[in-house]
């Protein structure tokens, strides 16, 4: 839900407003229109278009009425009368909202969600990546490889990682089709082009792209701005972090056209040694607004160069355990240079990589053609096309590696045969992703609202590796290619959604999706293993929900049931144990909740039970490129409750908070550990165990103080409970709980000649909490002993960002 509370003191004199909202042309009632006045809690119109807005402050002068696809209406509060309808005019300029409406939900769906506005994002947007900007949302945990929020970042929602979170941009799928993950490092400063985000927790409603097994992020960049504008935003902070952004827009030209553009650069040394980032991006959008049709072309691109920090810090180094470090050196065969580097490094900033170009280099270009057409009264067709081009590599220096691993013969010099060499390798990803999405929307502003939609997309990806230098080059040519694998994936889905308003306050939601995935992989993998995957999977995903309105103020109770099915990703196939094939996952998601809305406070409680069959869970181990290895477990579940609250304590003081309590279990988990003594696996059954990276408690608080006009001071608090690194529930393999506090300050001014001038300050980790937000582990048996390696990703201590923003 979106929590909205009054900016007025509850002690002020209050009144009641009643009215009716209709379409200006047809004079049909508009049910579900949003009404608010003087910063009070909002309400929605009923099926007859009528509304009651209670406890309106006596000083409220303007009533604001909004509805998707219509111009926002602002009228004097004194003109709102029960017998005088408020007339909303349709607006083609609001087509941006219509385009994403088919994949978003409202209070009527009976599901848990949060709406995040551009203003909410801008308050924190001083350089951190988009996942970090969502840190204070319900059930969210974020992490950063470099430790300072720039570069490779990630998030989990309800314990589910990014590969289980469906992400769309303007209704178009963004998840990488093979890994199903999202890499926002490929879209630096994308947050500066975002107009709104809806996060649906759980299965959510049907959408395009990867299956949602933890959440859905629906991002909208399109925004109509009638007036021309220009903005310059710059910030600087700890670890030599810079962000520079320029945004310009033409406003409405000839009542038909708009052009918007952004250019950004972000750079940082990172908290971790050498974990630097050099990020560049642009965004360009042109819109045409006809009488009944809307067309928008979006082109955006990002280029990133990040120094690799994905290995983390060994536990012994983090704990300053010299004896443990010596054991680690021996167990992993570190050479003298790397051993001394480990022993001499800062315990929290250690980075194993020393080669100067140990970097990840990638560019991603995206093209979106978005159209919306009003076919007749009540019927709208949205038809879109997209193309994503990505290409890049990461470069690595390898000490004394086997020539045979790179399909190179031994080098013979005199009587010596050389089988190992120092070398530099590059591993490439070269891909194309293209397709279409559509929705046919019906809304006659009566009892039934209907959407028929879907999409078809195809992914073509090539993975290959090259040796670009070797001390002993053998017979290899420059850029000797030693492996090459291809992946082809076609994803087709069709869904139908409907809202039905029964007489009175009860409404129902139904949603049925059919999805078919064809996936083919061949060639060789980086370890020279032959690839042969040819799968076709068809899924049926039904969803139903009920919502009952308790009062005219928007308070309600709801319940829903959803089914989601999801295919394994590329690594699940490639890294599967010999003789094993990963199976698709099925999730049954039960949700029920309560929403209470009052002028000075709001509260919601959402209970969920996510029951999985064949869930792919993290083993805690990573493959040789830092990707998590997963296995199917027959039965597992997530059970929890999410609480959200907001309270306007006075004109100067506001508080927003959320808390999630959960239990995340595998019903019968067996761990497999390789035993080098007998060249096989040891199996240990751990029974009812905890799902890795799933904290039992997460919470956030934002306490805002407005001492004077245009100045806001805020205390931001985040708590994340303990998380296990694997699924054994072993107390020595976990991330400790942590509590961080940040201070945010923003001063807004309006000097002559400048539309706005804002000064911002952000002090992160005020009390210098030493914590790790991510990690991994793997174990093996050698010499009769279990050796359990553990690695952690420390986050920065106290650090700051300052920013200045000009608007013209």
Beta strands, then each sheet from edge to edge (+ up, - down):
strand 1: 14-23
strand 2: 34-37
strand 3: 43-44
strand 4: 50-57
strand 5: 62-66
strand 6: 73-76
strand 7: 86-88
strand 8: 113-117
strand 9: 140-144
strand 10: 153-157
strand 11: 165-169
strand 12: 172-173
strand 13: 196-201
strand 14: 215-220
strand 15: 229-237
strand 16: 241-249
strand 17: 257-268
strand 18: 277-289
strand 19: 293-307
strand 20: 313-314
strand 21: 359-376
strand 22: 379-402
strand 23: 411-413
strand 24: 416-418
strand 25: 420-443
strand 26: 448-470
strand 27: 480-501
strand 28: 506-524
strand 29: 530-549
strand 30: 556-566
strand 31: 585-597
strand 32: 601-622
strand 33: 628-648
strand 34: 653-675
strand 35: 680-690
strand 36: 697-705
strand 37: 711-720
strand 38: 723-724
strand 39: 734-735
strand 40: 738-749
strand 41: 756-764
strand 42: 772-782
strand 43: 785-794
strand 44: 799-807
sheet 1: 4+ 1- 7-
sheet 2: 3+ 2- 5+ 6-
sheet 3: 8+ 13- 14+ 11+ 12-
sheet 4: 9+ 10-
sheet 5: 20+ 43- 42+ 34+ 33- 32+ 31- 30+ 29- 28+ 27- 26+ 25- 22+ 21- 19+ 18- 17+ 16- 15+ 44- 41+ 40- 37+ 36-
sheet 6: 20+ 43- 42+ 34+ 35-
sheet 7: 23+ 24-
sheet 8: 38+ 39-
end
